[in-house]
Amino acid sequence: MEVSVSQLRAQLKDYLAQVKQGEAIVVTERGVPIAQLVSVDGASLLEQLEREGLLTAPTAERPPVPDFGSEPVAASGLAGLIKRLRR
């Protein structure tokens, strides 16, 4: 949503209420964007990207991580995983 500086001054309380509900407001001066108001306690980056249509939430649970031996994959790194797969 875009609002001019004069609109923002006149109805600041109303616009701040919209920001608290997750709305992002672009403030313009003579039609040129100069600032953006967003909630500090707003959604996480993932939720924001999903809301903007840049990310889609998963539709199913992630499959379990396969067991490649006694040592966890994360501890041995990618090189260790490749070694185990080549055996």
Secondary structure as GFF3:
##gff-version 3
##sequence-region A 1 87
A	DSSP	beta_strand	2	4	.	.	.	ID=ss1
A	DSSP	alpha_helix	5	10	.	.	.	ID=ss2
A	DSSP	alpha_helix	12	20	.	.	.	ID=ss3
A	DSSP	beta_strand	25	29	.	.	.	ID=ss4
A	DSSP	beta_strand	32	37	.	.	.	ID=ss5
A	DSSP	alpha_helix	45	51	.	.	.	ID=ss6
A	DSSP	alpha_helix	73	86	.	.	.	ID=ss7
###
